[in-house]
């Protein structure tokens, strides 16, 4: 691809992907004029090592179903092919090597911001990407205040400028897994066709 490509990097477990994820990606795309948003499912989050995820291949299938009607979105499964925990800096460096001159926007949920100082090579990460922090009810100043001592003025300014407020979304992957395990329908909180595929693959069922 040509230089000047504007890529959004949206990493996470996506266990399962839900309408909130797509809403955040659309908002980030529109706010930053992104050419494409890459959904990058983690093999294993280094911050959630104690939790068993649905299989990587199944989560990719759910994402592919969810993104089928989204021309500007794509699934990038590279982290599933790596052994061990998934580190965002590895993915960023690979993408920049593959797309010379590209500009990367790192899409971060505000719930992940308190743990940002512990991310691997976080200062390189903030140097190589433009952070965009999607939030709903959080106070940006309060969030940044909790991590301010871990970053210099330039990094804090980049984080502060990157806050993007979204309307509240009631669903979460944790809540969806719990509801699915109880046999409840969650179709209204999932992109079209995703609930049917979850049931076809027998994911998140009672006793799982």
Backbone torsions as a table, in degrees:
resi	resn	phi	psi	omega
1	UNK	NA	155.9	-175.0
2	UNK	-74.9	159.5	177.2
3	UNK	-66.7	158.1	-177.7
4	UNK	89.8	-0.1	177.6
5	UNK	-61.2	135.0	179.1
6	UNK	-107.4	107.0	-175.8
7	UNK	-109.2	139.0	169.8
8	UNK	-102.7	134.9	178.6
9	UNK	-112.6	114.5	-176.5
10	UNK	-121.0	97.7	-178.5
11	UNK	-98.1	159.8	178.0
12	UNK	164.1	178.5	178.1
13	UNK	-77.2	-35.7	-176.8
14	UNK	48.2	58.8	-170.2
15	UNK	-128.0	68.7	2.4
16	UNK	-98.8	167.7	170.5
17	UNK	-63.2	143.7	179.6
18	UNK	-141.4	177.9	-173.8
19	UNK	-62.9	-28.4	177.5
20	UNK	-62.6	-38.2	177.2
21	UNK	-61.8	-45.6	-178.8
22	UNK	-67.3	-37.7	178.7
23	UNK	-62.6	-43.8	179.1
24	UNK	-63.4	-41.5	-179.2
25	UNK	-66.2	-40.5	178.6
26	UNK	-64.9	-42.2	179.9
27	UNK	-63.8	-41.3	178.5
28	UNK	-65.1	-43.9	178.5
29	UNK	-57.3	-47.5	-176.3
30	UNK	-70.8	-37.7	-178.0
31	UNK	-68.1	-35.3	-175.2
32	UNK	-108.0	0.8	-179.1
33	UNK	61.8	42.3	-175.6
34	UNK	-74.2	140.7	176.1
35	UNK	-75.7	-34.4	-178.9
36	UNK	-155.6	145.5	173.0
37	UNK	-113.8	124.9	178.9
38	UNK	-98.7	121.7	173.2
39	UNK	-89.3	118.0	-173.4
40	UNK	-116.2	96.2	179.1
41	UNK	-70.7	134.1	-179.0
42	UNK	-80.4	141.4	170.5
43	UNK	-64.7	-46.9	176.1
44	UNK	-158.8	119.2	178.0
45	UNK	-66.0	132.5	177.1
46	UNK	-65.6	-13.8	-179.7
47	UNK	-98.3	-2.0	-179.5
48	UNK	-135.1	46.4	-173.4
49	UNK	-67.6	-19.0	-178.1
50	UNK	-87.0	-3.1	-175.9
51	UNK	-108.6	133.6	177.8
52	UNK	-82.9	125.6	179.1
53	UNK	-94.5	158.3	167.8
54	UNK	-59.9	155.9	-177.3
55	UNK	-56.6	146.5	-178.2
56	UNK	-59.0	-42.5	-179.5
57	UNK	-62.7	-37.8	179.1
58	UNK	-68.5	-41.4	179.5
59	UNK	-66.4	-34.2	175.1
60	UNK	-64.4	-42.6	179.1
61	UNK	-62.5	-40.9	177.1
62	UNK	-62.6	-43.1	178.6
63	UNK	-64.2	-43.2	179.1
64	UNK	-60.5	-40.8	176.7
65	UNK	-64.3	-43.3	-177.3
66	UNK	-65.4	-33.7	-173.7
67	UNK	-97.9	6.2	-172.8
68	UNK	-57.9	-32.8	-177.4
69	UNK	-99.6	8.8	-175.9
70	UNK	-109.3	99.3	-175.1
71	UNK	-64.3	-27.4	-175.0
72	UNK	-93.2	1.2	-177.9
73	UNK	-114.3	148.2	178.3
74	UNK	-149.5	154.2	174.9
75	UNK	-91.4	132.1	175.5
76	UNK	-120.2	105.5	-172.1
77	UNK	-90.2	16.2	-170.4
78	UNK	-58.5	-35.5	-177.0
79	UNK	-68.8	-24.3	178.5
80	UNK	-69.7	-21.7	-178.9
81	UNK	-86.0	-10.7	-180.0
82	UNK	-89.9	145.8	174.4
83	UNK	-78.0	148.8	173.8
84	UNK	79.1	-170.6	-179.0
85	UNK	-61.1	153.8	-179.3
86	UNK	-95.4	123.6	-179.2
87	UNK	-112.3	126.9	-175.4
88	UNK	-61.4	-36.2	-177.9
89	UNK	-61.1	-34.9	177.9
90	UNK	-63.4	-42.4	179.9
91	UNK	-67.5	-41.3	178.8
92	UNK	-60.2	-47.2	-178.2
93	UNK	-65.9	-37.1	176.8
94	UNK	-64.4	-45.1	-178.7
95	UNK	-64.0	-40.5	179.3
96	UNK	-68.0	-31.8	175.6
97	UNK	-70.1	-33.7	-178.8
98	UNK	-79.1	-29.7	-175.0
99	UNK	-125.0	81.3	-177.5
100	UNK	-58.5	130.9	178.4
101	UNK	83.5	0.0	179.8
102	UNK	-69.6	153.4	174.7
103	UNK	-112.8	125.0	-174.5
104	UNK	-105.2	128.3	170.9
105	UNK	-102.9	122.7	179.5
106	UNK	-94.3	112.8	-177.7
107	UNK	-89.4	119.4	-175.6
108	UNK	-124.2	132.6	171.3
109	UNK	-74.9	142.6	-177.4
110	UNK	-61.6	-23.4	177.9
111	UNK	-68.0	-19.3	177.9
112	UNK	-90.3	-10.7	-174.3
113	UNK	-64.3	-40.6	-180.0
114	UNK	-59.0	-29.2	-179.8
115	UNK	-89.9	-1.2	-175.8
116	UNK	-55.9	-39.3	-179.7
117	UNK	-57.7	-23.5	-178.1
118	UNK	-91.1	-2.2	179.4
119	UNK	-65.5	145.2	-179.2
120	UNK	-61.1	128.1	176.6
121	UNK	49.7	48.0	-173.7
122	UNK	-61.8	-32.1	-179.3
123	UNK	-69.9	-37.7	173.7
124	UNK	-64.6	-38.8	-179.3
125	UNK	-60.4	-44.6	-179.7
126	UNK	-73.5	-23.4	176.1
127	UNK	-75.0	-33.9	-173.2
128	UNK	-93.0	-12.4	-177.5
129	UNK	-131.8	166.0	170.5
130	UNK	-102.6	112.3	-178.5
131	UNK	-74.3	142.3	173.3
132	UNK	-132.4	114.4	-175.1
133	UNK	-101.7	110.1	178.8
134	UNK	-87.1	132.5	-177.7
135	UNK	-143.9	163.8	-176.9
136	UNK	-122.0	-53.2	-177.2
137	UNK	-123.5	0.8	-175.6
138	UNK	-76.0	155.3	173.5
139	UNK	-94.6	110.4	-177.7
140	UNK	-53.6	-42.7	-178.6
141	UNK	-62.7	-40.4	-180.0
142	UNK	-67.2	-40.7	178.4
143	UNK	-62.1	-46.6	-179.5
144	UNK	-67.4	-33.1	179.8
145	UNK	-60.4	-31.8	-178.5
146	UNK	-72.7	-21.9	-176.6
147	UNK	-118.2	4.7	-171.2
148	UNK	-56.5	-37.4	-174.8
149	UNK	-69.8	-12.2	-177.6
150	UNK	-89.5	-8.3	-173.0
151	UNK	-133.2	155.2	178.0
152	UNK	-85.1	178.1	-173.5
153	UNK	-62.6	-39.6	-179.5
154	UNK	-64.1	-43.7	-178.6
155	UNK	-65.3	-42.0	178.8
156	UNK	-65.5	-37.5	178.0
157	UNK	-64.6	-39.4	179.2
158	UNK	-65.8	-42.0	178.0
159	UNK	-65.5	-44.0	-178.8
160	UNK	-61.8	-42.2	-179.1
161	UNK	-70.6	-17.4	-174.1
162	UNK	-94.9	8.8	180.0
163	UNK	-75.1	134.0	179.4
164	UNK	-132.0	114.3	-176.9
165	UNK	-85.2	135.3	177.9
166	UNK	-116.8	154.8	172.3
167	UNK	-62.9	150.6	179.4
168	UNK	-57.9	139.5	174.8
169	UNK	-123.9	127.5	-170.4
170	UNK	-80.1	-19.9	-171.9
171	UNK	-87.7	154.3	173.1
172	UNK	-144.6	155.8	179.7
173	UNK	-61.4	-39.2	179.5
174	UNK	-61.6	-48.3	179.4
175	UNK	-63.2	-37.7	179.2
176	UNK	-65.9	-40.8	177.9
177	UNK	-61.9	-41.2	-179.7
178	UNK	-64.9	-42.6	-180.0
179	UNK	-67.9	-39.7	177.5
180	UNK	-64.0	-38.6	178.7
181	UNK	-63.7	-26.1	177.6
182	UNK	-87.4	-0.1	178.7
183	UNK	83.4	13.2	-178.9
184	UNK	-80.9	152.6	173.4
185	UNK	-80.9	135.2	180.0
186	UNK	-127.1	22.5	-173.2
187	UNK	-56.3	-34.1	-176.9
188	UNK	-68.6	-18.3	-179.4
189	UNK	-102.6	4.1	-178.4
190	UNK	-121.1	149.6	173.8
191	UNK	-60.6	156.8	-176.7
192	UNK	-53.0	132.1	175.7
193	UNK	86.2	-11.0	-175.0
194	UNK	-73.2	-41.1	179.6
195	UNK	-61.9	-42.8	179.6
196	UNK	-60.2	-39.6	179.8
197	UNK	-70.0	-38.6	176.5
198	UNK	-57.1	-45.0	-178.9
199	UNK	-71.2	-34.6	176.2
200	UNK	-63.4	-38.9	-179.2
201	UNK	-85.5	-5.5	179.8
202	UNK	59.1	47.8	179.3
203	UNK	-97.8	149.9	172.5
204	UNK	58.4	24.2	-177.6
205	UNK	-77.8	172.6	-179.6
206	UNK	-56.3	128.8	179.8
207	UNK	87.7	-1.5	-179.3
208	UNK	-81.9	NA	NA
